[in-house]
Amino acid sequence: MNAGHAGGNVTASLVHHTLLIQGDGDAGGNAIIVSQTGEHNYTVASDPANPTSINGVAAGSISEGHVKAVQIIMGAGPDSVTINGGRLKKADINLGAGANTLVVNSDRVGKINVSAGDDSDTVTINSSRVQKANINLGGGNDTLSFANTLPREKRSNLDGGAGDNTLNTPGAIIRANGPFSQHHPRYRVRSPTPALRALKDDGRRRSANRGRVPQCSRHAPTM
């Protein structure tokens, strides 16, 4: 995203309880901030650092209620999307081609699908709980980061695509030239590098030991 670029235009509207946000594919990219202001209330605004028109209003904003899901289609160009606040129950995000940036600051995420498109993209999930994530970063040298927690759902799928990709997790940094996937033992691993195998095996051992009663705490019944 070019600092100070006037940006293009982003439209936002409520369609059957889905907040639909669409970029115009401006070559210089668009930058927006999506904020949850209530359980079902959202505001879409231009990022002050890189002004973008919202529904034709320069550096504008729009608020919608009764939102149950968020769908974002940004189009081509180096776009920036920030999502703030509360609980993001369901989000489908297509960033399009270009060196894009996505930051999710929601406290909890139910289900998130991300397609970052070609070029070098950065996706960061700063959430205390992520239930399910399907993320494809596309071609380019991409970075995917989970700052606080990994997705809980075993059907989650993380794919860096072709390129020199980096997966940052709370306990490890994984680098792979090609696809990678969630390394937790419950998840599919698309490129089982030695580092991923080690993490996977460690996870299996922890799962096997979970719930076992330590030997020293077992007592024979007294008569």
Buried (B, 14 or more C-beta within 10 A) or exposed (E): BEEEBEBBBBBBEBEEEBBBBBBBBBEBBBBBBBBBBEEBBBBBBBBEEBBBBBEEEEBBBBBBEEBEBBBBBBBBBBBBBBBBBBEBBBBBBBBBBBBBBBBBBBBBBBBBBBBBBBBBBBBBBBBEBBBBBBBBBBBBBBBBBBBEBBBEBEEBBBBBBBBBBBBBBEEEEBBBEBBBBBBBBBBEBBBEBEBBEEBBEBBEEEEEEEEEEEEEEEEEEEE
